[in-house]
Amino acid sequence: GLFGVPELSCPEGFQEAQNKALQESEQLVQKACSTPPGPETVMIFDQLSDSLCRVADLADFVKVAHPDFAFREAAEEACRNIGTVVEKLNTDVELCQSLRRLLSDETVMSSLDPETRRVAELFMFDFEISGIHLDEEKRKKAVDLNVRILDLCNEFLIGTHIPNKIDKHVLPEHIRYNFTAEGNYLQVAGLHADCPDDLVREAAYKIFLHSNSQQLARLEELLVSRNSLAQLVGYDTFAHRALQGTMAKNPETVRQFLEKLSEQLSKRTQKDFEMMTKMKTKLNPHNSMLMPWDHPYYSGVLRAERYNIDPGLYCPFFSLGACMEGLNSLFSQLLGISLYAEQTKRGEIWSEDVRKLAVVHETEGLLGYIYCDFFQRPDKPHQDCHFTVRGGRLKENGEYQLPVVVLMLSLPNSARGAPTLLSPGMMENLFHEMGHAMHSMLGRTRYQHVTGTRCATDFAEVPSILMEYFANDYRVVNQFARHYKTGQ
């Protein structure tokens, strides 16, 4: 079964896994409502969260990445059903009262350790932003809005990954080979931002980003629904609701930051903009105006000229194997951690090129597992991301539930006997996503509700951005970047 879950050896298994989780959650809700205030209350709430998340988080990955449509469809249905139950639980008055009894008992609260107190407060925060304070009719409306928002988000995100098609005769013959042919149509699945041909970049930009009435309708309904939900539960805007509990705290802080950033960037980029315009004039005198599809390409050309090296020359030094060895060495030096390839069982992985890594600490032993889904394939989204499949927590029997994550990249498959070679940007993305994975492995907590990347949304990016600094530091890159042919 997928990820070693026996039920998930076939798509129908999602129904079984879902039913088991919902059954378990019903028992835990009853237990939470009948347990006297104390640390056990928080433990039961965390068990409840874990039983639902173990299916929902796994399904959240499978619905976007599994090559089999039947699996994707079954996972999507499980996501929706469990999401609906979560929203109902977040407005369950009796369940909330059991937590409120704990939080209002000063004697019990003062006896709790800081982690348990914090987790109890976070569970109450979930009730509050879901509208627990509303009357029954409004609570039902909040649940309906939340479920509709989940559906719209899912539909919109799926829509963003669908390539746009165009009649091949619309494009000049000499650039058609840049796009995937399908009968009389060409599929445009991305922006081709690094292509040196101005016309290819322009065509890709205009076709891939062409207005889509279905997507616009979904987006409009999503924004309206979010605004309605936020105002129903007592916030000025959805931004106020989404930013509560983050480092930024409120939209005003974000706006001030963006204005300050914009002011600093405009001073620094004006000179580069002028240089890019000159460069385009030199390379393409018939069309010297800098267009939106030109910036990524000409900024790369500008960097190459400034540092006197073509970015393409870096790639042979960044084979995927060399980069993974570099990460292994870095984690060993910094954290006393090693990555080991692990043999997978039948049906555990969804594509034969997925690799499973065991993360092992020199004194504490096995910390968790990382599944590396690194290569492009049909119907796989072109996005680099980290998925938590199972959060870590201390189980009732005293054992630690090991975290399981997936790192998904869109690297090209190796060709003609050469290894997969990464551009500097791809290498930086690999380091970034591995930062998330390490956060999941090392962010060990007693409760899965706050394990690893399950923290303030904006803080979740800190370890991964730190990893980008390592990826861009010569002292680090120097330790692993080796030419795949010469060893230079």
BAVO-323241 format. One record per atom (N, C-alpha, C): x negated, y, z negated. Coordinates in steps of 0.2 Angstrom, whole numbers, plus 5000, padded with zeros to 4 digits. Example, Ala and Ser with C-alpha at 12.3 -4.5 7.8 and 13.67 -1.06 7.14 Angstrom:
2
493449724961 493849784961 493449844961 493649894965 493249954964 493650004961 
***
This chain:
488
499649945000 500050005000 499650065000 499950125003 499550185003 499250204996 498650224996 498350244990 498350194984 498450134986 498450074982 499150074978 499650104981 500350104978 500750044981 500849984978 501149924981 501749944985 502149984983 502849994986 502750024993 502150064994 502050105000 501750065005 501850005006 501549965012 502049965018 502650005017 503050015023 503450075021 503750115026 504050175025 504650175020 504950115020 505550105015 505350105008 504750095007 504450095000 504550154997 504550215000 504650274997 505350284993 505850254996 506450244993 506350214986 506050154986 505950114980 505550154975 504950184977 504550224973 504950284970 505350314974 505750374972 506250354966 506550294968 507050274963 506750254956 506150224957 505850204950 505650264946 505450324950 505250384947 505850414943 506450414947 507050454945 507350414939 507250344939 507450304933 507050324927 506450324928 505950334922 506050404920 506250454924 506350524922 506950534918 507450494920 508150494916 507950474909 507650414908 507450394901 507050444897 506550474901 506150524897 506550584895 507050604899 507450664898 507850654891 508150594891 508550574885 508050564879 507450544880 506950544874 506750614872 506650654877 506450724875 507050764871 507650744873 508250784869 508350754862 508150694861 508250664855 507650664850 507050684852 506450684848 506350744844 506250744837 506150804833 505550844836 505550914834 505050954837 504350934834 503850924839 503150904837 502750894843 502150874842 501750864848 501950814853 502350764851 502650714855 503150744860 503450804858 503950834863 503550854869 502950884868 502550904874 502350844878 502150794875 501850734878 502450704882 503050704880 503650674884 503750724890 503750784889 503850834895 503250824900 502650814898 502150794903 502150734906 502450684903 502550614906 503150624911 503650664909 504150674914 503950714920 503450764919 503150794925 502750744929 502350704926 501950664929 502350604933 502850584930 503250524934 503550554941 503750614941 504050644947 503450664952 502950694949 502350724953 502050664957 501950614953 501550554956 501850534963 502550534964 502850524970 502850584974 503050644972 503150704976 502550724979 501950724975 501350754978 501050704983 501150634982 500950594987 501350604993 501950604993 502450614998 502250685002 502050734998 501950795001 501350795006 500850755004 500350745009 500550695015 500850645014 501050595019 501550625024 501950665022 502450695027 502150745032 501550765031 501150805036 500550775039 500350715036 499650695039 499750625041 500250585040 500250515042 500450505049 500050465053 500150465060 500750425062 501150395058 501750355059 502350395057 502750415062 503350455061 503750435056 503850365055 504350335051 504050355043 503450345042 503150365036 503250435034 503150485039 503250555038 503950565036 504350535040 505150555039 505350525032 505050465030 505250435023 504950485018 504350505019 504050545014 504350615013 504550645018 504950705018 505550705014 505950645015 506550635012 506450625004 505950595003 505750584995 505550644992 505150694996 505050754994 505650794992 506050794997 506750834996 507150814990 507150744989 507550714984 507250734977 506650724977 506350734970 506250814969 506150854974 506150924973 506850944970 507450914973 508050934970 508150914963 507950854961 507950834954 507550884950 506950904952 506550954948 506851014947 507251044952 507551104951 508151104946 508451044947 509051034942 508751024935 508250994934 507950984927 507751054924 507451094929 507251164927 507851204925 508451184926 509051224923 509451184919 509151124916 509551084911 509451114904 510051134902 510151174896 509851134890 510151064889 509951024884 509251014883 508950994889 508150984890 507851044887 508051104890 507651164888 507751184880 508351164877 508451174870 507951134866 507851074868 507351024864 506651064864 506451094870 505851134870 505851194866 506451224866 506551294862 506451274855 506751224853 506751204845 505951194843 505551174847 504851164846 504551234845 504651274851 504351344851 504551384845 505151374843 505451424838 505251404831 504951344830 504751314824 504051334822 503951384818 503251414817 502751364814 503051334809 502651284805 502351234810 502751204814 502551154819 502051184824 502251244827 501851274832 501151284829 501051314823 500451324820 499951264819 500351204819 499951144818 499751114825 499951144830 499751114837 499051144839 498651104843 498051124845 498251174851 497751224853 497851274858 498151244865 497851184867 498051154873 498751134873 498951104868 499651084867 500151144867 499951194863 500351254863 500451284870 499951294873 499951324880 500351284885 500351214885 500751174889 501451184888 501651184881 502351194879 502551264882 502151314881 502351384884 502451384891 502051344895 502051344902 502751304904 502851254901 503551224902 504151264901 504051304896 504651354895 504651404900 504051424903 504051474908 504351454914 504251384916 504651354922 505351364921 505651354915 506351354914 506551424915 506151474912 506351544913 506451574920 505951554924 505951584931 506451544935 506651494933 507151454936 507951474935 507951514930 508651544928 509051504923 508651484918 508951444912 509451484908 509351554908 509751604904 510351614907 510551594913 511151614917 511751564915 512351584917 512851544916 512851484921 513351434919 513251374923 513351384931 513851434933 513951444940 513251474943 512951514940 512351554943 511751504943 511751464937 511251414937 511251364943 511851344945 511951294951 511751334957 511951394957 511751434963 510951444964 510651454958 509951454958 509651384961 509951334959 509651264961 509751254968 510351274971 510451274978 510051314982 509851374980 509451424983 508651394983 508451364977 507851334977 507751274982 508251234982 508251174987 508251204994 508651254996 508651285003 507951315004 507651344999 506951375001 506451315002 506451264998 506051205000 506151185007 506751175009 506851145016 506651195021 506751265020 506551315025 505751315025 505451315019 504751315019 504451255023 504751195022 504551135026 504651145033 505251165035 505351175042 504951225046 504751275042 504351335045 503651305046 503351275041 502651245041 502651195047 503051155047 503051105053 503051145060 503451195060 503551235066 502851265068 502451285063 501851315064 501351275067 501351205067 500851165069 501051135076 501651155079 501851125085 501551165091 501151135095 500851175101 501451205105 501251255109 501651285113 501551265120 502051245124 501951225131 502051275136 501651275142 501751315147 501651285154 502051305159 501951275166 501251285168 500951235170 500251245171 500051295177 500551305182 500451345187 500451415185 500651435179 500651505177 499951525176 499551475174 498851495172 498351485178 497851525179 497351515185 497051445184 496951425190 496751355190 496051345187 495551395187 494951385184 494951385177 495451405173 495451395166 495851345163 496251305167 496751255165 496351195161 495751185163 495451125160 495351135152 495351205150 495251215143 495851195138 496451175142 497051155138 497251085139 497551055135 497850985136 498350975141 498250935146 498850935151 499350875149 499950895151 500450845150 500950855155 500850815161 501250815167 501150885170 501750925171 501650985174 501551045169 501451025163 501351075157 500651075154 500451125151 499851135147 500051145140 499751105135 499851115128 499351165125 499551215122 499151265119 499151255111 498651225108 498751205101 498351255096 498051305099 497651345095 497451415098 496951455095 496851515098 496251515102 495851465102 495151455106 494751525105 494751545099 494351605097 493651605099 493351545099 492551545101 492451545108 492951535112 492851525119 492551595123 491951585126 491651645129 492051675135 492551635138 492951665143 493551705140 493551775142 494051825140 494751795141 494751775147 495451755150 495751695146 495351645144 495551585140 495751615133 495351655130 495551685124 496251725124 496351765129 496951805130 497551755131 497451705136 498051655137 498251615131 497651595127 497851555121 498151595116 497951655115 498251705110 498951715112 499151735118 499751755120 500251695120 500051635122 500451575122 500551545115 500051535112 500051505105 500451545100 500351615101 500751655096 501351685099 501651655104 502251685107 502851675103 503251725103 503851735098 504251675099 504451645094 504851585094 505551595090 506051595093 506751625090 506951575084 506751515085 506951465079 506551485073 505851495074 505451505068 505651575065 505751625069 505951695067 506551685062 507051645065 507651635061 507551605054 507151555054 506951515048 506651565043 506151605046 505751655042 506251705039 506651725043 507151775040 507551755035 507851685036 508251655031 507851645024 507251625025 506751605020 506651675015 506551725019 506451785015 507051815011 507651805015 508251825012 508451785006 508251715006 508451665001 507951674995 507351694996 506851704991 507051764987 507251814991 507451884988 508051874983 508551834986 509151824982 509051784976 508551734976 508451694970 508051734965 507551774967 507251814963 507651864959 508151894963 508551944959 509151904955 509351844957 509751814953 509451794946 508851774946 508551754939 508251814936 508251874938 508051934935 507451974937 507251964943 506651994945 506752044950 506352104951 506552154956 506452124963 505852084964 505752054971 505451984970 505451944975 505151874975 504451884973 504051934975 503351944974 503251954966 503751984963 503651994955 503651924952 504151884955 504251814952 503651774953 503451774960 502851724962 502251744958 502151814956 501451834953 501451824946 502051814943 502051814935 501651744934 501251754929 500851694927 500151684931 500051734935 499351724939 498951774936 498251774939 497751824936 497951894939 498251904945 498451964947 499051994943 499551954941 500051974936 500652004940 500552054944 501152094948 500952114954 501452134959 501352164965 500952224965 501052264960 500652334960 499852324960 499652274956 498952254955 498652234962 499052194966 498952164972 498852224977 499352264977 499352324982 498752364981 498552384974 498052424973 497352394975 497352324974 496752294976 496652294984 497252284987 497252284995 497052354998 497252404994 497152474997 496452484996 496152464990 495452474988 494952444993 495152374995 494852334999 494852365006 495452385008 495552415015 495052475016 495052515011 494652585011 493952565012 493652515008 492952495008 492852465015 493252425018 493152385024 493152435030 493552485030 493652535035 492952565036 492652585030 491952615031 491452575034 491452505032 490952465034 491052435041 491652435043 491852395050 491852445056 491852515054 491952555060 491252555065 490752545061 490052535065 490052475069 490252415066 490352355070 490852355075 491352385074 491852395080 491552425086 491252485084 490952525090 490452475094 490052445090 489552395093 489852345097 490352315095 490752265098 491052285105 491252345104 491552385110 491052385116 490452415113 489852425118 489652355121 489652305117 489452235119 489952215124 490552225123 491052195128 491052235135 490852305134 490752345140 490252315144 489652295141 489052275144 489252205147 489552165144 489752095146 490252095151 490752135151 491352135155 491552215157 491152245161 491252315163 491952325165 492352275168 492952295171 493552295166 493352265160 493852265155 493552275148 493352345146 492952355141 493352365134 494052375135 494452385129 494452325124 494252335118 494252275113 495052255111 495152195113 495852165112 495952125105 496552115103 496552065097 496252005097 496251975103 495951905104 495151905105 494851965105 494151975106 493751975099 494051995094 493652005088 493251945085 493651885084 493251835082 492651815086 492751815093 492151795098 491651855097 491751915098 491251965099 490951975092 491251965086 490951975080 490351915079 490551855082 490051805082 489451815087 489551845093 489051875097 488651925094 488951965090 488552025087 488151995081 488351945078 487951915073 487351875076 487451845081 486951805085 486451855087 486651915090 486151965092 485751995086 486152005081 485852045075 485351995072 485451925071 485051885068 484551845073 484651865080 484251835085 484351765085 484951735084 485051665085 485751655087 485851605092 486451585094 486751535089 487451555087 487751505082 487751435084 487751425090 487851355093 487151315092 486651355091 485951325089 485951295082 486351315078 486451285071 486651215071 487151205075 487551135075 487151075074 486651065078 486251005077 485950995070 485851045067 485651035060 486151025055 486751025057 487351015052 487750955054 487450895055 487850835056 488250825050 488850795050 489250785045 488850745039 488450695041 488050655037 487650695032 487250745036 486750785032 487150835027 487750855029 488150905025 488350865019 488650805020 488850765014 488250745009 487650735012 487150715008 486950785004 486950835007 486850905004 487350914998 487950894999 488450904994 488250854988 488150794990 487950744985 487350774981 486850794984 486250824981 486350874976 486850924979 486950984975 487350964969 487850924969 488250904964 487850864958 487350824961 486950784957 486450834952 486250884956 485750934952 486150974947 486751004949 487151044945 487551014940 487850954942 488350924937 488250854935 487650824937 487550754936 488050704939 488250724945 488850684948 488550654955 488750594956 488650564963 489250544966 489250544973 489850524977 489650454980 490050404979 489850334982 490450314986 490250284992 490750264997 491050204994 491750194994 492150144991 492450104996 492450034995 492849995000 493650004999 493950015004 494750015004 495049955005 495649945002 496049885003 496449885009 496749835011 497249835017 497849885015 497949925020 498549965019 498450025015 497850035012 497750095007 497650155011 497350155017 497250215020 497750215027 497850275029 498350295034 497950295041 497350295042 496950305048 496250265047 496050235052 495450195051 494850235050 494850305051 494250345050 494250385043 494750365039 494750395032 494250355028 493850395024 493450365020 493550385012 493450335008 493650345001 492950354997 492950404993 492350414989 492550414981 492050374978 492150374970 491650424968 491950464963 491550524960 491350494953 490650484952 490450454946 489950504942 490050514936 489650554932 489050514929 488450544928 487950504925 488050474918 488450504914 488550474907 489250454906 489750494909 490450484908 490750424913 490350404918 490650354922 491150384928 491550344930 492050364935 492550414933 492550474937 492950524936 493550534940 493550494946 494150494951 493950484958 494450484962 494350464969 494550524974 494150534979 494250574985 494350544991 494850544995 494950515001 494850575006 494350555011 494150605016 494450595023 494950635024 495250635031 495050685035 494450675038 494050735041 494150745049 494450695053 494450705060 495050715063 495050755069 495650765073 495950705075 496650705076 497050655079 497650685081 498050655086 498650675088 499150685082 499550735082 500050755077 499750775070 499150775070 498850795063 498750875063 499050905058 498950975058 498251005058 498151065062 497551095062 497451135056 497251105050 497151145045 496751115040 496351155036 495851125031 496151135025 496251075021 496651085014 496451025010 496651045003 496550994998 497250974995 497350914994 498050884992 497850844985 498250864980 498250824974 498750764975 498450704975 498950644975 499150624969 498650624964 498850604957 498450654952 498750684947 498350724942 498050674937 497550704934 497250664928 497650684922 497650634917 497950644911 497750594906 497850604899 497650554894 498350514894 498350444895 498950404895 499050384887 499650364887 499950344880 499450294877 499150244881 498750194878 498050214877 497850274878 497250304876 496750304882 496950274888 496550274894 496650334898 496150354902 496250414906 496550404913 497050434915 497350424922 496850464927 496550424931 496050454935 496350494941 496150564942 496350604948 496250574954 496650584959 496550554966 496750614970 496350634975 496450694980 496250674987 496550714991 496350704999 496050775001 495550765005 495250825008 495350815016 495750865018 495950855025 495650915029 495250895034 494850935039 495050925046 494850965051 495050955058 494350955062 493950905060 493250905063 493350865070 492950885075 492950845081 492650775080 492850725084 492550665083 491950665087 491450615084 490750615088 490850595095 490350615099 490450595106 489750575109 489750525113 489150505117 488550485112 488750445107 488250425102 487950475097 488150535098 487850585094 488350585087 488050605082 488550615076 488950675076 489450685072 489850735072 489450795069 489450855074 489050915072 489550965070 489351005065 489751055062 489551125064 489951165065 489751235066 489651265059 489351325058 489251355052 489951365048 490451385052 491051395049 491351325047 491351275050 491551205048 491251185042 490551195042 490151175036 490351215030 490551275031 490751325025 491451295023 491851275027 492551255026 492451185022 492051145024 491951075020 491751095013 491251135012 491051155005 491651185001 492051225005 492551255001 493051204999 493251165003 493751105001 493451064996 492851044996 492451004991 492451044985 492451104985 492551144978 493251134975 493751124979 494451104976 494351034973 494050994977 494050924975 493650914968 493150954968 492750944961 493150984955 493451034957 493951064952 494451014949 494750974954 495150914952 494850864948 494250844950 493850794946 493650814939 493350884939 493050904933 493550944928 494150964931 494551004926 495050954922 494650914918 495050864914 495350894908 496050874908 496450894902 496850834900 497150844894 497550794891 498150784895 498450844897 499050844901 498950854908 499350824912 499250824920 499550894922 500050924918 500350984920 499851044921 499251034918 498751084919 498051064921 498051004924 497450974926 497151004932 496551004933 496151024939 496451094942 496651084948 496951144952 497651164950 497951134945 498551154943 498551204937 498251264940 498151324936 498451384939 498351444937 498551504940 498351494947 498851504952 498751494959 498051534962 497951594959 497451634962 496751614959 496751584953 496151554950 495951494953 496451454956 496251394959 495751404965 495651464968 495251474973 494551484971 494451504964 493751524962 493251474963 493351404961 492751354962 492651344969 493151344974 493051334981 492651394984 492851454982 492451514985 491751514982 491651494976 490951484973 490551434978 490851384980 490551334984 490351364991 490751414994 490551445000 489851484999 489751514993 489151544992 488551494992 488651434990 488051384991 487951374998 488551365002 488451345009 488151405013 488151465010 487851525014 487151545011 486851505006 486251515003 485651475006 485151505009 484651475012 484251425007 484251435001 483851394996 484251324996 484951324997 485351264996 485351235003 485451275008 485551245015 484851215017 484251245015 483651215016 483451145014 483851125009 483751065006 484051005010 484551025014 484950965018 484950975025 484951035028 485051045035 484451015039 484550965043 484050925047 484250915054 483850925059 484050915066 484150835066 484750825069 484950755069 484550705074 484150745078 483750705083 482950705080 482750765079 482050775077 481850775070 482350785066 482250785058 481950845056 481950895061 481650965059 482050995054 
***
